Amino acid sequence: MERRINVATNWASTRIAYLDKAERYEDSYAITQEFREWITCIGENVAMLDDTILIVAK
C-alpha cells in the first residue's frame, strides 16, 4: 500500500509542477486539493492517510 501511495504522490507532484509551468493554475489547484493529505502528510501521520484511502473489495 505504501508503494501505491508513493507512486500516486509522485505523480500528483509532477503533474502539479507541469500544470504550473503551463500556467494552468486552476487544474493545478484541483490536483493539489485532491491529493492535499497525501502530499503534506506522507510519512508523518499514518492514521491521517488511513482515513483517506479507499479499499475496494476484490
C-alpha angles and dihedrals in degrees: 000000000000090000091054091050090050092050093048092046093049091048092050093048092049092046092049091052091048093049092047090052090050088049092241093140098162091056091045091051092049092055091044091055093045093053097030096118094047096045096047101034105038109139095358107083116009092186090065090053092049089059092055100044118096114211113204119204115242 
